[in-house]
Amino acid sequence: MLNLQRLHDILDLLVRKGVIHAGQRQDVLNRGRDQARHILLDKRAEMRRLLGQHRVAYRVSEIEVIASFRFPRHDGAEGLVDEEIITQLVAEALGLPYRHLDPLRIDYKLVTETFGGPFAERHLVLPLEV
């Protein structure tokens, strides 16, 4: 279930930053719940297939819903409004650092030595520096 306050906050941030315009914001508000339901059904089906389980828990994030609309950037930058740019802007607004993680450059041996594999997966934690 979407957190509507969080959705409004993120959309307002994107409009303030000029990444989307007010009409796109309204489009997400009007169609976001239906979009989230479609994403959820698709993700659950994919995870069931990959994991071989009948019941799979998955929560659709507000950022994922906004990015799924694939809006062109309104601020003149190339590309679409994707999860990465939204996450960067949210991190900036919260005063948090943002790092792009290249999966090919992750030292998995270091990750598993620093945190147990199940712990790291359960808490979605990854050491950035040691």
C-alpha atoms as one frame of an Amber mdcrd trajectory, in Angstrom:
protein
   0.000   0.000   0.000   1.350   3.398  -0.938   2.057   5.984   1.708   0.133
   8.911   0.215   1.878  11.543   2.333   5.277  10.265   1.218   4.053  10.171
  -2.398   2.859  13.801  -2.157   6.150  14.869  -0.555   8.281  13.250  -3.251
   6.112  14.605  -6.062   6.236  18.104  -4.557  10.036  17.847  -4.383  10.235
  16.802  -8.039   8.019  19.714  -9.103  10.070  22.181  -7.002  13.280  20.902
  -8.600  11.708  21.198 -12.055  12.162  17.507 -12.853   8.429  17.042 -13.513
   5.637  19.559 -14.059   2.384  19.923 -12.121   0.393  17.985 -14.729   2.687
  14.977 -14.362   2.356  15.228 -10.586  -1.421  15.108 -10.931  -1.191  12.166
 -13.331   0.715  10.156 -10.713  -1.819  11.099  -8.036  -4.731  10.099 -10.280
  -3.310   6.822 -11.557  -0.676   5.899  -8.963  -2.703   3.314  -7.056  -3.591
   1.407 -10.221   0.016   1.631 -11.361   1.218   0.319  -7.976  -1.175  -2.630
  -8.212   0.158  -3.552 -11.674   3.763  -3.271 -10.477   2.974  -5.424  -7.439
   1.353  -8.165  -9.526   4.254  -8.172 -11.992   6.935  -8.218  -9.273   5.220
 -10.968  -7.283   4.849 -13.135 -10.393   8.507 -12.590 -11.282   9.691 -13.349
  -7.744   7.498 -16.463  -7.496   9.001 -17.710 -10.742  12.577 -16.975  -9.647
  12.238 -18.201  -6.067   9.852 -21.081  -6.727   7.554 -19.990  -3.897   3.791
 -19.544  -3.932   3.629 -16.616  -1.527   6.079 -13.777  -1.914   6.092 -10.535
   0.058   6.849  -7.386  -1.889   6.177  -3.729  -1.152   6.006  -1.238  -3.992
   7.786   2.007  -3.109   6.528   5.457  -3.940   9.717   6.115  -5.904   9.134
   2.956  -7.942   5.596   4.074  -8.799   6.682   7.553  -9.916   9.525   6.141
 -12.026   7.176   3.638 -13.674   5.432   6.502 -15.484   8.665   7.024 -17.472
   8.180  10.782 -17.748  10.721  12.697 -19.820  12.781  15.036 -17.654  11.159
  18.485 -17.531  14.351  20.243 -16.365  16.080  20.001 -19.735  18.334  17.103
 -18.741  18.529  14.058 -20.987  16.613  10.900 -20.222  13.621   9.898 -18.188
  12.634  10.455 -14.581  13.940   7.193 -13.147  14.442   5.704  -9.696  18.039
   6.883  -9.556  17.344  10.603 -10.105  14.380  10.496  -7.710  16.480   8.778
  -5.042  19.306  11.308  -5.535  16.907  14.221  -5.040  15.259  12.656  -1.980
  18.678  11.976  -0.419  19.752  15.562  -1.137  16.537  16.938   0.391  17.116
  14.846   3.523  20.767  15.863   3.762  21.973  12.311   3.147  24.861  11.283
   0.919  24.000   9.423  -2.271  26.258   6.906  -3.947  25.664   5.112  -7.202
  26.634   1.466  -6.736  28.055  -0.329  -9.738  27.242  -4.019  -9.165  30.385
  -5.001 -11.050  32.572  -3.088  -8.593  31.051  -4.458  -5.363  33.502  -6.584
  -3.396  31.165  -9.421  -2.418  33.866 -11.137  -0.379  34.222  -7.990   1.742
  30.440  -7.712   2.104  30.048 -11.284   3.322  33.060 -10.990   5.647  31.729
  -7.744   7.149  28.111  -8.852   7.490  26.676 -12.331   7.329  24.933 -12.922
   3.995  21.453 -13.462   5.506  21.832 -10.344   7.708  22.938  -8.208   4.755
  20.049  -9.467   2.606  17.440  -9.096   5.345  18.492  -5.534   6.222  19.630
  -4.477   2.726  22.947  -3.291   4.099  26.180  -2.893   2.186  29.488  -1.566
   3.565  30.711   1.341   1.451  34.078   1.818   3.136  36.165  -0.135   5.602
